[in-house]
Amino acid sequence: MRSGTALRVIDEQRDGVDLAAAERAAGEFLEALGISTDSESLRDTPARMARAYAELFTPRPFDLTTFPNEEGYDELVLARSIPVRSVCEHHLLPFAGVAHVGYLPGDRILGLSKLARVVEHFARRPQVQERLTKQVADWLAERLRPRGVGVVIEAEHTCMTLRGVRAVGSTTVTSTLLGILREDARSRQEFFALTGTRP
């Protein structure tokens, strides 16, 4: 009979995650930077690092729940200030902020929590903010087939604030507009006004 630890390792490897190997690599990384993990407070740091990055890079599964647009609702549906947490793929440092995600319904409407789920799904991997913004918009357009989609992400990147230029307090804003929200100036203006951002 296999032990619980053996079963856990097999499951992690099946999912593409090998925490034991990640822990060894984290220990070697810290050692290469001259950081000893011999003290009590640092002894478990490689394991904590491995688990933390595994969590950051593993999206939770979800089902896209849609419903018939029986009332023919044709105005903007917008979820503002959805928390965004991801990791810059260039330095593997976190960036965090908010996403504003909206759409103009077609034949179907979306369960509102799914707007946040889509953002989280694409944020749980090494990313650049520009790609993340476009992936969320493209995914909603493809799966929901709305008349328009708008996504704005505002985030602070620690690769800019903690190192290099150290531009503390700076934020990066990216946007993707599709369909009517891109083509129609009034719809575009309404979207940006409701998100509290500027085009």
Secondary structure, DSSP 4 states (H G I P E B T S, - for coil): ---HHHHHHHHHHHTT--HHHHHHHHHHHHHHTT----STTTTTHHHHHHHHHHHHT-PPP----EEE-TT---S-EEEEEEEEEEEETTT--EEEEEEEEEEE-SSEEE-THHHHHHHHHHHSSEE-HHHHHHHHHHHHHHHH--SEEEEEEEEEEHHHHTSTT--TT--EEEEEEEEHHHH-HHHHHHHHHHHT---
